Every structure is written in structure tokens, then in C-alpha cells.
Amino acid sequence: TVSDLTVRFGAVGGNGFKAVVETPHLDKTYRVDVGSSNEVMNPMGLRFLTWLLDDSFLVISQSQHGTQSVLHHLTAVPCVAGAEEHLNLRFSVPVDGEVVGLCCSPVTKTVALQLADKRILKYHWEASTPVLEPWQVSSGSTVRFPYPCVQTSITRISGEEMVLGLTDHYHFCINDVEVASNVTSFATYDEFLLVTTTSRTCQCFCLKNISVKALQAGLSSAAAPSSETLRRVERGSRIVTVVPQDMKIVLQMPRGNLETVHHRALVLVQMQEWLDRLMFKEAFQCMRKLRINLNLLYDHNPKASMPNCVFLENAEIFIRQINSVNYINLFLTELRDEDFTKSMYPSLSSSDNVQPHQHPGQKKVNIICDAMRVAMEHIDPQKYCLSILTAHVKKNPPELETALQKVHDLRESVTADVKTLSAEEALKYLLFLVDVNELYDCSLGTYDFDLVIMVAEKSQKDPKEYLPFLNTLRKMETNYQRYTIDRHLKRNAKALGHLSKCGPEYFSEFLNFMKDQNLYCEALKLYPSNTQEYKDISSAYGEYLIQKQLYEQAALIFARASIFAKALDAFQNSGSWQQALCMASQLGYTKDKLSSLARSMAGKLVDQRKHAEAAILLEQYTQDYEEAVILLLEGALWEEALRVIHKYGRLDILETNFKPAILEAQKSQLIFLDSQKTVFLHHKNRLQVIRELKEKACESLQDYESPSCPELDLFSETSSVGTANDMNSKYSHSNSRISTRSSKNRRKAERKRYSLKEGSPFEDLALLEALGENVHAVETVKGDIHILLKQLVLFGYDEEGGALQKVLEEVLQLMETSIPEIWTPDLQQTSVNSVLGPNSTANSIMAAYQQKKMMTPVVQDPELLIPPKLNKNLQWKLHLLQ
């Protein structure tokens, strides 16, 4: 009937429809009471009807003056329930201007009016005397839209209430700022702003912690297509509304039809709210429906400040709410060892609830699977049997043996409960999750042949493939059987352990298998250290280490197993003469044999320039004191040589060997210092010549600078090519030489990248490198010369000592005064701001010349431009010789 306005469903076939939502119905009827005359308020002239409160409305009418408007506040009069209610005029407020827009905030109930001159007024309707005031921002300035807007709204941005407006030409404004010029429609929902743009996108912005400038930047350039804040829509789509308490956005298409979409940003926010409130069922169903990755159930809040927000601690609640084996299996199989709040949904990683993941040393999937398995076993292990198997299989590495054992237990347990899962069903499910060959090998590794046959029967394997092998295994002794199985499955360490239990008759096979698989360390753990088997394993292990030239480690293995003869040889080869003597003592060497051994090792130590250690061997084990002193003198160990001479009363050696040795050393040091001084001066003078040539070249380039001088371009190009060719040629020849050298010489050649040949590229850098080596060489011998000077003075060679001290002092003085001249401050500054380089151009290089900058090429070793330091703390000079 006309009076019954309730919406009803009807169709052919009677009441075949079932309403699953609340249908719209008429709740109240209001009638505007305008009084006896229309002078106060003409019903036909009312505009912008706005619902302020439950029984309170705002409307706009035109003033009698024509250029002004009037704001009317209407309230309902209490009446009998079900009767038509009347809206009476509470009061009217004149507006100084024509109102073209009226909006009210659904949250704060703030009212804003837009006038024809683009001013924004704020209506204080809660005041005792309602008034209109200009809308002001936090700085105190009034707001005026840049353009007249056809749609307005009020929302909070970063905590401040602002007015939003949109023109019919897609200009989107916030207060008095034009934010974008490509917005076709917008809507506000809680703390979100949704807009559609001319580029066929629907974007969502969270207004909680964003500035107007950031919002302007976000609208000016489209976000990444994979971002959850952006969604592609049909061209011309406009937002009609956002469904309250839901995630749906109603869009109107260009054809006029309405469509509902779920924006990913709103969906994720709703997911967060549900998960924080432990509403796992609602979140799971929505994630399945809208294809949200289920890892978010854990990644959203793995560890929070509130214990009831942690997924792992509420695993039982999750299982009870989901209450579906298939859904739990779906969740477990979708787990991945990554944080999806950073990879797939990065906007969630900045959420206030996100905390660092707990158990940082463990894998995420393993943690969740263990927690879920424990919870399911506590709730109902029979019901969730398949999910428990899934939790075992999903772990990394998969716990296939445990899963198979549970299947085997199902087969062994006979129950009358029809709800109990059969072993065949469980095994069929496992074969769905795991490759049949992998599951067969795993079942074989349990050594349970009934389980192996059960798996093989459910697979597609031919009985002729596995039955002969299984029958052969059944006939073997238990330990050898398990060894054969583990060796077949490539589980060599376990196979070795089973083989060690088979008895002494299998020990030769044990050694061969150990050698083939290099399982020496594992084999040593299987036998006590006092057994012959342990000694045989150690001997084989030591021989293996000797083949790898790991002599010292081999010697330790031999010595630990009391194989002293081999340990002695290995310690000798490694240079550990102390340990070698210990082994000789263990072997009971005679005095003559020990002396011969000591003399042999002393010769090897001399070859390694270890004169002090060689002298100890000759002194203590051969009693050849004279030869010991001679070795000390060869190593320039003057004070130690004196100690041995006086200890054994061999003062004759002073005249025959010691004094001639220190005089010879004095001459050698003089020759060395003289050569270093000569080379240093030569390199220094050559470096000065090169720098003068560069300065002249710079000046000549400035003299010939002219716009019509093509030679400059030609010079620049040819010099660049020539430098590249020279460098390529240099490195190719250098590499060919380096390849034939030893590793030590190769490293030295790599450090010396620059050639000292006159006219070669980077000769100045080569000179800097050589000069630095000269300084370092002289610094190194200062300590040796100081010890030599003391011996010269001790034996009355003051003249020779004074000459040596004077020469060294002159060389050091020369170097100290030359260092500031060689490594100038300009050179060090140039190393910081190099003129040449990959980003340099011909113009920048010419500008550097014009500014008289030092032209230094790009240096691969910037330490070359750092001056060496002289150690002045070492007091090497003797006052006696001054």
C-alpha cells in the first residue's frame, strides 16, 4: 500500500529469497513548520539540508535582500511515539554573503560554510548565542579557497581540523592551499582520505601523521603500482561513499552503474584492528576472500608490549576460532621465512604496533609450526592430525621422520572412534605434501621395514624395484644393516657410527670408508683414546694432513696418539723445533743422536734467518759454543753473542770473530746509508724537475688559450688517448711479469704500480713511493745501529762508531728537512680535491690550470700523498760519540 513503505522481497515461487542484511525501512517522518506566513522561511527556498544531530538540522535560505543568506537551525518537537514530528525553527543567523556550500564533520560536528567569495565561515552552534566566525588556521590567518568548490568536507590532518574542497575542474584544495589539479572525487573516512584521479587511480592517504606538503607531493606523483595505497579504477570513476564500519568503497562508473571495491589500505587497517583484538576468525576469512597473504597473521605483531597481542601466545585461540583443518593447513603451507610487513606490505612496518620479531636466532616458520603443533596436540590431536603432520613437514628442514612415525603410530593404534584418522589417509596426505621418493628414503632411514613397505605400496614404485633390496637388508646384522641403509642414503656420518659397532672384523672396511668420505674427526669420536683403533685412525688422519701440507696439525694428531716417530718428522717439517725435541725425548734418543738432530734443525733455522733459535740448539744440545756464537754474529745479535762468550769463557772468540764482525757490520751500515742518501737525493731532484716541467706546461697552456685554437682540443683528446694506451700497455706488461713470480714478489709488484722510468706516466707518484720507501728503510735500521754503536764503544772503536753515528744523523737530518718540500700542503690538499677523475671534463681541467691548481692524477693509493713520519722517540744516539 501507499502508506506501507517497507521494502519487501518477492519472486516467482513464493518466499524463495532469504534476507541476509537488514532491509531499509521508514523510521521517522519530519514536517517543517513554517508558521502562518512564508515571510520567515519559504520551504521551496531551503537549500543544503544537513543533519546535525539526531533531531537537529541546518538549512540555508535566501535573504530578502537577495545578496545575503540565512542559516536556519531546526529542531524536532517531542511528540507521541509513531506520530509525525514537526521541525520548529530554533533560531536564524544571517550570513554576510551568499552561501554556496555547507558541510558538517561527522566526528566533531564542526560546521563550515563556503561563501560565493570563497571565504570559509565556522558556525559555533553549541554556544549560548550561535555566531559565525571566519575559519582560521593554527597560525591565525583566515581561510579562503583558491577556487569556488562544489564539494566540501571537514577532517583532521595531523591533529588539526581543516576544510577540504573540490571544484568541478578537478582542483582539490585544503584550507587555502591547492593540493592537486587532477582529483575527480574524494571522500573522508575516519583518519583516511580517499581520492580518485584523472590517471585512473584511487589513492588512500592516512591523515594521522602527514602534512599538507606531503599530501601534495603524494598526489602530484603517482605511487608505485605495487603499493597498497594505490588501486587502479576505471576511467571516470567517482567515489560515492565509504560504507561506515566496513572496508567497502562505492564507486559510480561513467555509465552510471555503482560498483563496490575493497581498497587494500582500508583492508589492512581493518586487519590490524581485528588482530589486535584477537579476532582471528574475522581476519582470516577476510584475508582469504581478498587474497591478503596469511603471513600477516604473525608478522603484524610478533612481539608487542601487551602479551595478549602476541600470535604465538594465542595459538590456541586462533585454532579454536578457525576450527577447520583445511584452513589451518592453508595457513601453515603459506608460511614463508620473511617479514611481509617489509616486503609485501611496507606501510605496516611503520605501524605503532610492530615490534622486533622474537627469537631472532630461529626461523619464523619453525617457530610458528612448533607453537601451532603444541596447541593442536593439546586441543584435539585426533581432529587436527593432518594439520600436525603439515606442521612437521613445513619446518626447515622438514621433520619427515617424525611425521612418518606418527603415521606408523596411527596404524598400530586400533580405535573404534570413527572420527580417528586412518593411517592410510594420513599417508596419502603426506604423499600429497612430499615427493614420494623423498618420503621413501626418509622411511628407509627409520629402519622400520613395515613403514617402508607401507610408503612404497602407496607410491607408484614397482615392487621389483624395492623388494629385493629390502629382503637383502633383512638378512643383515642390525648394525651392518643400518650402516648399509645410511650409506645408501648418503648419511655418511651415521653410517660410520653404525659400522664402528659391527666388530673388529669390519675395522678395515671402517678405515676405507673413513678415508673415502674424509670422516677422520667423526671417526676419532667413536673409539676411546687408549685403543689400537684410535691409534690407527690417528695415523691415517695424520697422513692425510701431511698430504695437505698441514704438518703441525698432523704432528699434534700423531703425538696425541703416541706415534712419536711420525710426530717428530712432522714437527721438524713445520719448524716446531721445541716440540721435535720433546718427541725425541719420548723416543729415548741418545746424546749423540740428539746432537745430530739439533744440528740438522739448526741448519734449517739458519736458512729461515732464525739465528737466535739455531744458536740455542747448538749451545744446549751440541755444546758447540763457538759455532753458536758465529751464528749469533751472522744474525747481528751482538749482546746475545757476548753472553754466550762470557758464559763459557771463550774470550778468544772476541779477537777471532766478534771484533771483526762488528767492524764489518759498521762498514756495511755505512755503505747502506750512503746508498740510501744517494738514491734519496736523486729521486728528490728528479721530482723537482718534473714539477717544474708541469708548471711550465701549465703556463704555456694559459698563454695559448684562445677560442679559435683547435690545437687545444686535439691536445686534450690525444693526451687522453695516449695516457690510456700507456696505462693499458703498462699494466699488460706488468701482469705478464707478475704471473711468473712467487706470491710474495707478486704482492710486492702489485704495490709498485708506478714506474720510475723517466717520462713514464705517473713518474711523480713513483718517485713519491720510492722516497717513502727510502725514509722507511732508514727508520728501520736506527735500532740496529744503536745496538751496534754500543758494541763499538765497548771495545774502543770510538772513531768508527762516531763516523757511523754522524752519517746516520746527516741522513736523518736530510730526510727531516726534505719531507715538507716533497709532500707539500698543496699536494695533500689536492689528494682530497683531485682535479682529474671520472667526473672531470675538459672545461674543468682547463679551469684548474687557469687557477694554477696542482695537476695530480687520480691516485689508487692515496697514502702516497701522505708524508712519512720519523720516530723521534727512539733515543739512538750515544753521547759518548758526539
Order of alpha helices (4+ residues) and beta strands (2+ residues): beta-beta-beta-beta-beta-beta-beta-beta-beta-beta-beta-beta-beta-beta-beta-beta-alpha-beta-beta-beta-beta-alpha-alpha-alpha-alpha-alpha-alpha-alpha-alpha-alpha-alpha-alpha-alpha-alpha-alpha-alpha-alpha-alpha-alpha-alpha-alpha-alpha-alpha-alpha-alpha-alpha-alpha-alpha-alpha-alpha-alpha-alpha-alpha
